[in-house]
Amino acid sequence: MSEDLNTIKQEEIPSKFKDFMAFTKMRLALLVVFSASVTYVTALKFYEKKIENFEFDWIAVVWLCIGGMLVTASSNGFNQIFERHLDKLMSRTKNRPLPTGRLSVKAAWIITIINGTAGTLILWFMLNPLTGILGLASLISYSFIYTPMKQKTSWAVFVGAFPGAAPPLIGWAACEASLQEPIYISPAALSLFFLQFMWQFPHFWAIAWRCHDDYKKAGFHLLPSAGGKDIKSAFQILLYTLFMVPIAMLPCFPAFGIAGLTASIIILACGIIMLHPAFMLFKTLEDKWATKLMFASFIYLPLVLLALLANQYF
């Protein structure tokens, strides 16, 4: 009997861990932390050229990763709490911990509130107030504005792009704390914000195209056209992908001074590569091109951020 109980407990531990990972969307949280931390290191190298007696603050990087991950996990938790009844209706979400009852609503609230509070306090007190404010604003706008808007209007994608583009601002503000620079949102940080802001439209609409039928079950209308997967939606996806290309070049301008010639070429090439599946989607309206655009967007952002980082070293 005791052996059976031990076996059950051993099976429950990894199961509960998987549920926690699914509830907080830890893979998404890691992508957010990647964006913020790469921006942080880019900003450090950016300021290194201007500041004497420069020292790399690894402790600040650790606090940024921990705080950013907790805030993002909290945002994802609120999203799943508010949409738990809708998640039951969609194939892609019906097996999440809350819809299946593997995680209680009470436990979900506790985890989410602790994560959000701890993450905000870490960003605020271990880095600086602006970093904490940006993290808290992202959490609130994603959880309490974007999430309820998804059933009401496709403008939810526009609203959601703001917290989605916050990681570069958070990373840059965190860097300035370690360098004792004046705490404000610098033009260089804004150029990275707009880069990630524009990237989200083709990225998210490609996902919305692929999941359109599933989203409809929950009453989500996230494609830009009321007709859903039609030529109007495809045209706007192409148009925003086209806009993304010059916006992504902002860090390359002398006024911002983040990227040099090599990084500029890489960023431009990545943008042109993303244009191909966007154009083919517009031309054919075939799901396979939305899938290719989605995967291209997954690759695009890390490559662009790493190109900007590498530019500071070489």
N, C-alpha and C positions, 0 to 999 in steps of 0.2 A: 504493500500500500504506500509506504513512504517513498519507494522508488518511483511509483506512478506519479506521486505528487511532485517529486523532484523533476521528473521528465516534463510535466505540464509547466512548471515554473520556468524551466530552461527554454521551453518553446515560447512562453509568453513574453520573455524579455526581448528577444529580437523582434517579435511581432509588435510590441508596444513601441519599440524604438522606430520601426518602420512607419507606424502610424504617426508618431511625433514628426518624423521627417516629412511625411506626406501632408500633415496638417499645416506645418509651417512653410511648406514648399521650399525646402532647404536648398535644392539645386538652383532655384531662382534667386534665393538669398545670396548664394555664392557668386552668381553673375553680377548682382548689384554691388557686392563687396569688391569684386574684381575691378569693376569700373571705378569705384571710389578710390581704391588703393593704388591702382595704376595712375590715376590722376594725381593723387597725393605725391607719388614718387616723381612724376613728371614736373609737378610744381616745385618740388625740392631742388631738382636739377636746374630748373628755370631760374630759381632765386640764388642758387649757388654761384652763378656767374656774376651776381650783383652784390653779394654779401660776403664780407671777410670773416675769417675764423668759422667757417661753415662746419657744422657737425650733423651727421645723419641721425635722426631721432627714431630709432626702431620701436621704442616703447609707444610712441604716438601712433605708429602704423598698427601695432597690435590693438590698441584701444579703438582705433578707427574700425578695424575689422570686426571686433567684438560688438561694439555699439551699433555699427551699421547692420550687422547680421541680425541682432536682436530687434531693431526697429523694423526691418524688412519682414522678419518672421511674425512680428506682431501685426503688421499690415495684412499679411497673408492670412493670419488667423482671424482677424475681424472679417475679412472678405468671406471666408468659409462659414463663419458663424451666421452672418447675415443672409448668406445664400444657401444655407443647408437644405432648405425645402426645395429650392430650385435645382440643386445639385442632384437630387434624387431623379429628376426628369431627364437628365442628359447621360448619354452612354459614357462620355469621357470623365464624368465626375461622380457617377452613382456609387462607385466603390470607395469613395473617400471615407475617412474615419467617422465623420459626423453623420452623413446619410445612412451609413450601415449600423450606427449605434456602437461602434467599437470605441468611440470616445464620447463621453457625456458632454452636454452643453455646458454644464457647470465647470468641468475640468478645462474645457476649451476657453471659457472666459478667464479662468485663473491663469492659465498659461499665457494667453494673449496679453492680459493686463500687466503681468510680471515682465514679460519680454519688452513691451513698449515702454514701461516705466524705467526699467533698468537700462535699456538702450539709450533712451533720451538723456538720462542722468549721466551716463558714461560720456556721451558726446558733448554734453554741456560742461561738466566739471573736469573731466580728464583731458579735454581738448580746449574748447572755448564756447561761449554762449551762442555765437552765430551758428556753429556746427550743430549744436543741440536744437536751435530754433528751426534750422533747415530740415533736420531729421524729423522733428515733431510735425512740422508743416506737411512734409511728405506723407507721414502716417495718417494725419487727419484728412488730407485731400483725397488720398487713395481709398481710405476705408469708409469715410462718411460723406464724400461727394461723388467720386467716380463710381463706387460700387452700387449705390442706389440709382444712379442715372442710367445704368446699363439697360434697364428694362423700359426706360422712358424715351430715350433719344440716342441717336448715333453720335451726338456731340460728346457723349461720354468718353469717346476715344481721345478727343481734343483735351478734355479735362484731365484724363489719366496720363496724358503725355507730360504734364508738369511734374508730378511726383516721379514719373519714370525717368525724367531727365535730371533729377536732383543729385544723383551720386557724384557727378563731376564737381558740382558746387560744394557738396559736403567734403569731398576729398581736398579741394583747393583751400577751403576755409580751415580745415584741420591742419593743413601744412603751414598756413600762416601763423597758427598758434605756436607751433614748435619753433618758428623762426622769429617770433615776436614782431611780426609785421603788423601794420595797421589792419584791424579786422573789418574788412568790407568785401563786397563781391566785385572782384577785379574784372576788367575787360577780358583778360585771358580766360578766366573761369567762365564768363558768359559765352565766349565763343565755343567752349566745349559743351556748355549746356544746350545751346542751339543745335549743335551737331547731333547730340543724342536725342533732342526733342524731335527733330525732323526725321531721324532714322525710325522712330517708333511708328510712324504712320504706315509705311509700306510693310514694316515688320508685323504689326498687329493686324492690319487688314488682310495680309496673306493668311494669317492664322484664322481670322474671322471667315475668310472665303472657304477654307478647308472645312471649318467646323460649322458652317452656316446652318445646315439642317439640324444639327444638334442644338445649336444656340436657340433656334426657333422654338424648340420644345419648352424652353424656359422663358420664352418671351423676350430674348435678347435680340436686338436689331443693331448690329455693330458695324455693318458695312455702310459706306457713305451714301449709297443710294437706297431709297425706300423699296426699290425693286429687288434688292438683294444681289445675287450673282448675275448682274446684267452689265451691259456695255458702259453704263454710267459709272458704276462702281469701279470697273476695270480702268476706265479713263482717269478717274481720280487717283487710283493707286499709281498709275503711270505718271501722272502729273506731280504727285507728291514725291515720288522717287526721283523725278527729274529735278525738283526743287532741292532735294536733299544733297545733290551733287555740289552745287555752288555753296550752299550753307556749310557743308562739311569742310570746305576750303577756307573758312574764316580763320582758323588758327594759323594758316599759312601766310596771312597778310602781315606786313611789317608792323602794323598797329597793334597786333596781338603778340607777334614774335615767338610763337611756340614751335612752328615747323619750318624746316628748311626745304631745299629743292627736292631731296630724295623722298622725304616724308610726303611732300606735296604730290609727287608723282604716284606714290603708293595709294594715297587717299583718293586721288582722281581715278586711278585704275580700278579701285574697289567700287567706286560709285558707278562707273561705266559697266562693270560686270553685273551689278545689281539691276541696271536698266534693262538688260537683255530679257530676263524672265518677266519683268514688269511689262515690257512691250509685247512679248508673246502672249501673256495673259490677256492683254487688251485685244490682241489680234484674234485669238482663238476662243477665249473664255473657258479654257480647259483647266480642270482642277490641278493637273500635273504641274502647270506653270506657277500656280499659287504655292504649291509645295516647294518647287525649286526656288522661288522668291523667298519663302520662309527660311529655308536652309541657307541661302545666300546671305540673308540678314543676320543669321546666327554667327556666320563667319565674319561678316563685314565689321561689326563694331569692335570685337577684340583686335582684329588686324589694324584698324585705324588707330585705336588707343595705343597699341604696342608700337606702331610706327611713330607716333608722337613722342612716346617715351624713348625709343631708340634714338630719335633725332637729338635728344638732349645729351646723349652719351657719345655720339659719333659725328 
